[in-house]
């Protein structure tokens, strides 16, 4: 019952905001509004089932695999396992499949969907290995980010602006609803074998942030090598065009059951492999794992059906309507509010905040993390709107100083909060962001940017992945200041 209550209050804010916009600034066609409300119901049901499945199956699976890998004490097993797990989990991520299709469209077929998926998944696999080795050999996480974001900066100099946007969007898309819980559980499984409890707590976070770097490097490298010509900038029409009310849901369901099955099968194969090799689960433990994987699949299908069939149309409609208002201030303000409330319904965010509270034994509260995340994503969407409406403003004008600040702050913030912050950047850019907020951005861009609409729409996910890193590290600094004050007061009391 608590899970249903939690999800209800996560989905409610975005539903209320859209209804308020409908009755005030941006009237929505009746059919689209009704589909939106039906979609909200699908999201509520699907997200509840999905999170229940994560608790039963995905999290225990990842934790057990992480522990099993660490117990071998063999570096080559850690490396091979990281490459295989990273590659196949990334290939399975539905958000990455959505982005890869969009990239194939914008490049006019010069870069295929399969090539994007291969380079991104390979990058994730390589960086997952780096993340494993960082935990095993106690490497400083801020140095890992400094080195690899430095490599990204060098690659970005030689890549086109379009590929810069696509690469950071790929980083956000590949750390979605399925990938994040599994990778976080892997980190917990590996780090719990450390004798130092403080190090174990800190190393439980950061693996998602490290792994997502691989997607950026992979796409930038692909862009430098291929240099495709004749890029197209035509916006796909997200409005479904179905006259019947339930036709979009039936259409999406007919596609998503198969795509979600493909997404979950690698996890099933990984589970079966480890079950026969090392787990040897029996009785209720085996049934629990099977139920968890089944619930995860069912919840994912229902959730994505609601998002794709009910939310995307309304996002584009609201975006274009707000952009046509007399004052552009509304574009920025509405963007901030939508980003602020949409993040509450991201599946991976709910998983991350639970894990943060569990691993830190309640030291870092879920509501505090939620507060920092909502502000960060709200600012990200607002910045994305400013980028669209201000002529000549490019993505790197925001990303370069933003990530420079992020990496710079990591030298002064506690290791625990650095890991949490970079993980939060990945989880914030999930299916709700990749659909509703992206559709909203494209709706605004269709009015403001003319032929450059899709180029300007790319990069929004990148900003959503960047700003939480800064806001969460600021939160970490606040915690450090409070701790120093408490110690200072305690010291005076002892005197």
PyMOL commands that set and color helices and strands:
alter all, ss='L'
color gray80, all
select helices_A, chain A and resi 2-23+30-71+75-92+94-106+113-136+141-158+161-174+179-191+197-203+207-226+247-279+283-323+329-345+347-359+366-389+396-409+415-427+431-448+450-457+460-494
alter helices_A, ss='H'
color red, helices_A
deselect
rebuild
show_as cartoon
